[in-house]
Amino acid sequence: MKIDFVWPDNIHWTGGKGFALTLERMGLLNKCFQLNQFNYEQLFDYLKNSTSDLIILMCADHHMIYLHNTSQKREFWYKLKIPTVCIAWELILNSRFPDSIHKSSSAIRCFDYFLYVDEKDSIFYKKKGNNACFMPLWVDGENFKVKLAPPERKNKLFFFGQITDFGIPNVYSERKILLDKLLEKNLVEFTDKQIGSLDSFEELVLKLNNYTATINLPSVSDVGWGYSTRVYEAMACGTLLFQYNLKGRPIAAKIFKDYQHYIPYDIDNFEKLAEQINYYLKHIKDLETITITAQEEVITKHTIEHRIQQIIEFVTTGNKVEYQLIPELKNREHIQEDYAIPKISLDFSYQLPEEISSILGDSELTNPQLKSEIQSLKTKLKQAEDLIDAMKTSKFWKLRTAWFKVKKLLGIPSED
């Protein structure tokens, strides 16, 4: 299988260069493009003759609006014969940025599949049916690693991240309030910038390995949209994480477990948060027990490699990423087992139309009603055969076949 990967030049390592290098390491990368508003036309020129099996576009809805901001560009994507997957990294319905819905509404008319990081955005993608699903974020497990054991680190909580409001009311408001309280009590060291730049992971890995604990403070949406990349990166580096309680996200809440993978806190209960910070910094053995469990969980289930395999599985079979991660979700009553590609077996046996007469005998065929039913069965059989032939020649079927070959090479068991 050959995959083209496209990402904007303003996204950090985990969603950009790190993702591209992982595709290359897995033997799946065909061509990659790091785009901005000045160089994006090279992608359109290339796609006119691309021979890839799949195109993954990171943040194409929000950060690469220049790919679909005219009717001509949207028409290009609509007519493209290669399946396209848009990873909607930014929030939509619960975002505090005013143009999020506008940007995503433009993108939804262009790409074949969507993977969104906030499960509440399933409402927005309802019209895409089973071609859209929730997918949590991930970590570059190849580079985010434990380099120092907790006893060798600075025994302090630290936080890094943006607090600028970008001129938009209430952006990072909860974050700033809680951060001020932590600083006032001398409970945290603060780095006012986005560590881990676009082309390197090293600074952030060293920072995470320099401290025993870090805290994930509320982000740019209503509190509790899900786990940010900070969560996965901290766990992978063996740094104890203090994570705010998620609200109204039952699927995301199942990914990790309180007090096994992180220490939960309520943003409205600062006293308890301060108490827990002091406790775990004084009890390094308890801290280390949690970090070991968390590191194992994230490395075995939530790396870039895992997400790439899950994306391909979703596109080729319709098995949603959330089902792959949490199989019991399939049993929810309000979810239909209805995949993007019809689940038709090619080795089922059936009686050929010519054989129906010999099975029934001439006497039964004198019944007009029976004749009508037989003709109906013949028609349905012909429709099924036509559907199978069409599927075999479609871009989705070819992609599905290619993925099964890749799974065999990678040693991934098939469920078929």
C-alpha positions in Angstrom: 0.0 0.0 0.0 1.2 3.5 -0.9 0.1 6.5 1.2 0.5 10.2 0.5 0.7 12.3 3.6 -0.1 16.0 3.8 0.3 18.3 6.8 0.4 22.1 7.4 3.8 23.7 8.3 2.4 25.1 11.6 1.6 21.8 13.3 4.1 20.2 15.7 6.1 17.0 15.5 3.4 14.5 16.6 1.0 15.4 13.9 3.5 16.4 11.2 7.0 15.3 10.6 6.9 12.5 13.2 3.8 11.1 11.5 5.5 11.2 8.1 8.6 9.5 9.4 6.6 6.8 11.0 4.8 6.1 7.7 8.2 5.9 6.0 9.5 3.5 8.7 6.4 1.3 8.2 7.1 1.1 4.5 3.8 2.9 3.6 4.9 6.4 2.7 4.6 7.2 -1.0 5.0 11.0 -1.0 4.7 13.7 1.7 3.9 17.4 1.6 4.4 20.1 4.3 2.2 22.9 3.0 1.4 26.6 3.6 -0.6 29.1 1.7 2.3 29.9 -0.6 3.3 26.4 -1.8 0.1 24.4 -1.7 -0.4 24.3 -5.5 2.4 21.7 -5.8 0.0 19.2 -4.2 -2.7 19.8 -6.8 -0.1 19.4 -9.6 1.1 16.2 -8.1 -2.3 14.7 -7.5 -3.2 14.9 -11.2 -0.9 11.9 -11.8 -0.6 10.3 -8.3 -0.6 6.5 -8.1 -1.0 6.3 -4.3 -3.7 4.1 -2.7 -4.7 6.6 0.0 -4.1 10.3 1.0 -4.0 11.3 4.6 -4.4 15.0 5.3 -3.7 16.3 8.8 -5.8 19.3 9.9 -6.9 19.9 6.3 -10.2 21.3 7.5 -8.9 23.9 9.9 -5.2 24.7 9.1 -5.2 24.1 5.3 -8.3 26.0 4.3 -6.4 27.0 1.2 -6.9 23.5 -0.1 -10.7 23.9 -0.3 -11.7 27.5 -0.1 -13.0 27.8 -3.7 -15.6 25.9 -5.7 -12.9 24.8 -8.2 -10.7 23.3 -5.4 -13.7 21.5 -3.9 -14.6 20.1 -7.3 -11.0 18.8 -7.7 -11.3 16.8 -4.5 -14.8 15.6 -5.3 -13.5 14.1 -8.6 -10.3 12.7 -7.3 -10.3 8.9 -7.6 -7.9 8.3 -4.7 -9.6 7.9 -1.3 -8.9 10.8 1.1 -8.8 10.9 4.9 -9.0 14.2 6.8 -7.8 14.1 10.4 -9.8 16.9 12.1 -7.2 17.8 14.8 -9.0 20.9 15.9 -12.4 21.0 17.7 -15.5 22.1 15.8 -18.7 22.4 17.7 -17.1 23.2 21.0 -14.3 25.4 19.7 -14.0 29.0 20.9 -12.5 30.1 17.6 -15.3 31.7 15.6 -14.5 30.3 12.1 -14.2 26.6 13.0 -17.6 25.5 11.8 -17.2 27.5 8.5 -13.8 25.9 7.8 -15.0 22.4 8.6 -18.2 22.9 6.5 -16.1 23.6 3.5 -13.9 20.5 4.1 -16.8 18.1 4.6 -17.7 18.5 0.9 -14.2 17.5 -0.3 -12.8 14.5 1.5 -14.0 10.9 1.7 -13.3 10.1 5.4 -13.0 12.1 8.6 -11.4 11.3 11.9 -12.3 13.8 14.6 -10.6 14.2 18.1 -13.7 15.4 20.0 -16.4 12.8 20.1 -19.1 15.5 20.4 -18.3 16.4 16.8 -20.0 13.2 15.7 -23.1 15.5 15.5 -21.4 17.7 12.9 -20.3 14.7 10.8 -23.6 12.9 10.9 -24.2 13.5 7.2 -21.0 11.6 6.5 -22.6 8.5 8.0 -20.1 5.7 8.6 -17.3 7.5 6.8 -16.5 9.5 9.9 -15.6 8.4 13.4 -13.9 9.5 16.6 -10.1 8.9 16.9 -8.1 9.9 20.0 -4.7 11.4 19.6 -1.4 9.6 19.9 2.3 9.7 20.7 5.5 9.2 18.7 6.5 6.1 20.6 9.8 5.8 18.7 11.2 9.1 20.2 9.1 9.8 23.4 10.7 7.5 25.9 11.8 7.3 29.5 15.4 8.5 29.8 15.6 9.1 33.6 13.8 7.2 36.4 11.7 9.5 38.7 14.2 9.5 41.6 16.8 11.0 39.2 14.6 13.9 38.2 13.7 17.3 39.6 10.9 16.5 42.1 8.6 19.2 40.9 5.4 19.7 38.9 5.8 21.7 35.7 3.4 23.0 33.0 4.1 24.2 29.5 1.7 25.7 27.0 0.0 28.7 25.6 -2.0 31.2 27.7 -2.4 33.9 25.0 -6.1 34.5 24.2 -5.5 35.5 20.5 -7.9 38.4 21.0 -10.8 35.9 21.4 -12.9 36.1 24.6 -12.5 33.2 27.1 -9.8 31.3 25.2 -7.6 29.6 27.8 -9.6 31.4 30.6 -9.9 28.3 32.8 -6.2 27.5 32.2 -5.0 31.0 33.3 -7.2 31.0 36.4 -5.9 27.6 37.6 -2.3 28.3 36.6 -2.3 31.6 38.6 -3.4 29.6 41.7 -0.7 27.0 41.2 2.0 29.7 40.8 0.8 31.6 43.8 1.2 28.4 46.0 4.6 27.6 44.4 3.2 24.3 43.2 4.3 24.5 39.6 7.1 25.7 37.3 5.8 27.3 34.1 7.2 27.5 30.6 5.2 30.1 28.6 5.7 28.6 25.1 5.0 25.5 23.0 7.9 23.2 23.6 8.8 20.7 20.9 8.9 22.6 17.7 7.8 21.7 14.3 10.8 19.8 13.2 12.2 18.4 16.5 11.0 16.3 19.5 14.2 16.5 21.6 13.5 19.6 23.7 10.1 18.3 24.8 11.4 14.8 25.6 14.3 16.3 27.7 11.8 18.6 29.5 9.4 15.7 30.4 12.3 13.6 31.6 13.6 16.4 33.7 10.6 16.5 36.0 8.7 13.9 38.0 5.2 15.4 37.2 3.3 17.6 34.8 -0.2 18.9 34.6 -2.6 19.2 31.8 -4.6 22.4 32.2 -7.9 23.2 30.4 -7.5 24.0 26.7 -9.4 26.1 24.1 -12.8 24.5 24.4 -15.3 23.7 27.2 -13.5 21.8 29.8 -13.0 18.1 29.1 -13.0 17.6 25.4 -10.5 14.8 25.6 -6.9 13.9 26.0 -4.4 16.3 24.3 -1.0 15.2 22.9 0.5 16.4 26.2 -1.2 13.5 27.9 0.2 10.8 25.7 3.7 12.4 25.6 3.9 12.7 29.3 2.9 9.1 29.9 5.4 7.8 27.2 8.2 9.6 29.0 7.3 8.2 32.4 6.2 11.6 33.9 3.2 11.6 36.3 0.3 13.4 34.8 -2.4 15.4 36.6 -5.4 15.4 34.2 -8.6 17.4 34.6 -11.9 15.4 34.7 -13.5 14.9 31.3 -17.1 16.1 31.0 -19.6 14.6 28.6 -17.1 12.4 26.7 -17.9 8.8 27.7 -15.8 7.3 24.9 -12.7 9.3 25.6 -13.1 8.6 29.3 -12.7 4.9 28.7 -9.2 5.3 27.1 -7.3 5.7 30.4 -8.2 5.0 34.1 -8.1 7.3 37.1 -5.2 6.6 39.5 -3.9 3.8 37.2 -2.6 6.0 34.3 -3.0 9.5 35.8 -4.2 11.5 38.7 -7.6 13.1 38.1 -8.6 16.5 39.4 -11.6 18.8 39.4 -10.8 22.3 38.2 -13.3 23.6 40.8 -11.6 21.9 43.7 -8.2 23.5 44.0 -7.6 22.4 47.6 -7.8 18.7 46.7 -5.5 19.2 43.6 -2.9 20.9 45.8 -3.2 18.1 48.3 -2.6 15.5 45.7 0.3 17.3 44.1 2.0 17.5 47.5 1.3 13.8 48.3 2.7 12.3 45.1 5.8 14.5 45.1 6.5 13.2 48.6 5.7 9.6 47.8 7.9 8.8 44.8 7.3 5.1 44.9 3.5 5.6 44.5 4.3 8.1 41.7 6.6 5.7 39.9 4.0 2.8 40.1 1.5 4.9 38.2 4.0 6.1 35.6 5.2 2.6 34.8 1.6 1.5 34.2 0.8 4.5 32.1 3.9 4.2 30.0 3.1 0.6 29.2 -0.5 1.5 28.3 0.3 4.3 25.9 3.2 2.5 24.1 1.2 -0.7 23.6 -2.0 1.0 22.4 -1.6 4.7 21.4 1.4 5.3 19.2 1.5 6.7 15.6 1.9 3.2 14.3 -1.3 2.1 16.1 -3.3 5.0 14.7 -2.0 4.4 11.1 -3.1 0.8 11.3 -6.4 1.8 12.7 -7.0 4.4 10.0 -6.4 1.9 7.2 -8.6 -0.7 8.9 -11.4 1.9 9.2 -11.1 2.9 5.5 -10.8 -0.6 4.1 -13.3 -2.4 6.3 -15.5 0.2 7.9 -14.4 -0.9 11.4 -14.4 2.4 13.3 -11.3 3.4 15.3 -13.3 3.7 18.5 -14.5 0.1 18.1 -11.0 -1.1 17.5 -9.9 0.5 20.7 -12.9 -0.3 22.8 -14.7 -3.3 21.3 -17.6 -3.2 23.7 -18.8 0.1 22.1 -20.2 -2.0 19.2 -22.8 -3.4 21.5 -24.4 0.0 22.3 -28.0 0.0 21.2 -27.9 3.3 19.3 -25.0 2.3 17.1 -25.7 0.4 13.8 -23.4 -2.2 12.4 -23.5 -0.5 9.0 -20.1 0.0 7.4 -19.0 2.2 4.5 -18.1 -0.9 2.4 -20.9 -3.6 2.3 -19.9 -6.7 4.2 -20.5 -9.1 1.3 -18.6 -12.4 1.4 -17.2 -13.5 -1.9 -17.1 -17.2 -1.0 -20.8 -17.7 -0.2 -22.6 -20.4 -2.0 -25.8 -20.0 -3.9 -27.8 -21.8 -6.5 -27.3 -20.5 -10.0 -30.5 -19.3 -11.8 -30.3 -22.2 -14.3 -30.4 -24.7 -11.6 -33.6 -23.5 -9.9 -35.8 -25.3 -12.4 -34.2 -28.7 -11.9 -34.4 -28.3 -8.1 -38.1 -27.4 -8.1 -39.3 -29.6 -10.9 -41.6 -28.7 -13.7 -44.8 -29.1 -11.7 -43.9 -26.4 -9.2 -43.1 -24.0 -12.0 -46.7 -24.0 -13.2 -47.6 -21.9 -10.1 -47.7 -18.2 -11.3 -46.8 -16.9 -7.8 -43.9 -19.2 -7.6 -42.7 -18.1 -11.0 -42.9 -14.5 -9.9 -40.8 -15.2 -6.8 -38.2 -17.1 -8.8 -37.9 -14.2 -11.2 -37.5 -11.8 -8.2 -34.7 -14.0 -6.9 -33.0 -14.0 -10.2 -33.2 -10.2 -10.4 -31.8 -9.8 -6.8 -29.0 -12.3 -7.6 -28.0 -10.3 -10.7 -28.0 -7.1 -8.7 -25.7 -8.8 -6.1 -23.3 -10.0 -8.8 -23.2 -6.5 -10.4 -22.5 -5.0 -7.0 -19.6 -7.3 -6.3 -18.1 -6.6 -9.8 -18.4 -2.9 -9.1 -16.8 -3.2 -5.7 -13.9 -5.1 -7.2 -13.1 -2.3 -9.6 -13.7 0.6 -7.1 -10.9 2.6 -5.5 -12.2 1.4 -2.1 -12.0 -2.3 -3.0 -8.5 -2.0 -4.4 -7.4 -0.2 -1.2 -9.0 -2.9 0.9 -7.1 -5.6 -1.1 -3.8 -3.7 -0.7 -4.3 -3.3 3.1 -4.8 -7.1 3.5 -1.5 -7.6 1.8 0.2 -5.1 4.1 -1.4 -6.7 7.2 0.1 -10.0 6.2 3.5 -8.5 5.8 3.3 -6.8 9.1 2.0 -9.9 10.8 -1.3 -8.4 11.8 -4.0 -11.1 12.2 -7.0 -10.8 9.9 -10.6 -11.0 11.2 -12.0 -12.1 7.8 
